[in-house]
Amino acid sequence: MARVLILMALCVLPALVSARPSRPNFIVQGKVYCDTCQAGFETSATTYIQGAKVRVECRNRETGKPTYSIEGVTDRTGMYKIPVAGDHENEICESVLVSSPESKCSTIMAGRERARVVLTHNNGVVSDTQYANNMGFQKDAPLSGCAQVLKQYQEDDV
């Protein structure tokens, strides 16, 4: 009888373990902003965009072929948190801007349109949350007062 119980346990246990709900292996987190002064970087006048679409995409390191893609949307603070399934050790993964809901701030900034993220636990990092650099859209015309804002970023020539 003990053998039968052990045999049943060996057959049923793996099924129970695999039936548990799976959680994402990673959360990719970052922010999307509007460059209101057309400075090319975040300033004190920068605003953050609610409802911007962002995609996490991975591609094969050698062939460049897409292997994974999932979209998310920013919250009221401009932050996105996108759950990513699986370990992507041998892939290049990036957060990529898709679109802005703000018609006057919908031009994707060159150099700020994507952010590389490492999505593997085989690199010594134990956290499931991976932080991507902030990405941005540019306002069609700078806000009034931007000259004053940008002065604080200029170096004095001495």
N, C-alpha and C positions, 0 to 999 in steps of 0.2 A: 504494500500500500504506500509506503514511503517513497518508493521509486516512482510510482504513478504521480504522486504529488510533486516531486522534484521535476519530473518530465513536463507536467502541466505548467509549473512555474517557469521553466525555461522557455516554453512556447508562448505563454501569455505575457510575460514581462516585457519582452521587446515590443510587442504590439501596443502595450500600454504606454511605454516610453515614447514611441513614435506618434502616438495619438494625441499627445499633449499639444496645446496650441503653441506654434512657433512664434518667436519674437524676432524682430529684425536683428541682424548681426551688428549693424551700425546705424547711427543717426548722424547725418551730415547737416551741420548747422552753420549759418552765416547770415549776413544782412545785405539788403539791397538799398542803395541810396540814390538820391537825385542830386547831381552836382549843380546847384542853383547858381553858382558864380562862374561856371565854365572854367574852373581852376585846374581840372584834371586830377583832383584828389579831394578827399573830404575836408571840409572847413567848418568853422563854427556856424555857417549859414546852411550847411547841408541838411536836407530833410530825408527821412526814410520812407520808403514806398510800401503802402499796404496793397496787397492784391497782385504784386508782381509775380510772374511765373518764372520758375527756376527748374532746371533739369539736372539731375545727376546722371552722367553718362560715362561708361567705361568702354575701353576698346583694347583689343589684343595688342600687347607690347610690340610684337614682331610684325604682324600683318596690318595693324591699324583698323581692323574690322570691328564694328560695334559688337559688344557682348552683353551690355546691360544698359537700361535706360529707365528712369522713373522721374515724374514731375512732381513739383510741390508749389505751394503758394505762400507768400509772405503774410505775416500777421500785421496788426496795427502798428507794431514797432519796426516793421521792415524786416523782421527775422523769419527765416524759414528753418524748418527741421524736417528733413526728409529721411524716412526709414529706408535702409538699403539692406536687401537680403543677400546673404552669402559673403564669402571671403574672396577678395579680388586681388590676390597677391601678385599675380603675373599680368596685371592689367594696368593701364593708365586711366585713372578716373578723375573727373573734373566736375565741378558745379558750373553750369552755363546759364547765362541769362537767356530767357525766351522772349518775354514781353513785359511792358509796363502798362498799367491801366491809366496812367496820367498822360493825356494827349500832348501836353506842353513839356513833358519830360520823358520822351520815349526813344530818344536816340541813344543807342548803345555806345558807351565810351570805349574807344580802342585801348586795349591794354587792361581794361577793367571788366571785360566781358566773360571771363572764365577764371576759375581758381582750382588749382590742383589739390586733390585730397588723396590720402593714402588709406586704403580700405582693406587692411589685413591685420590680423593679430600676431603675425609671424615677424614682427619688427620690434618687439619689446614694449610696445604701447598697450596698456591694459584697458584703457577707456574705450567704451563703445561709441562715444561721441567724438566725431572728427570735425574740427573747426576749419571752415574755408575762409579765405580772405574775402573782405567785403567787395561787392561788385556794384557797378553804377551805370546809371543813365544820365544823360546831360540835358539840361534845360535848353529850350530853343533860344532864349535870350536871357542874359544874366539879370538877376534881380537888381533893383536900385540899391545902392549901398554896398555893392560888392567890392568897389574900389577900396573902401575903408576896411572891409574884411580882409582883402588880400594884402593890404599894407602890413598887417601883423605877421605875415609870412615872409616878408622881404628882409634881406640882410642889409645892414648898414654898411656902406662902403667907407672904410676908415683908412 
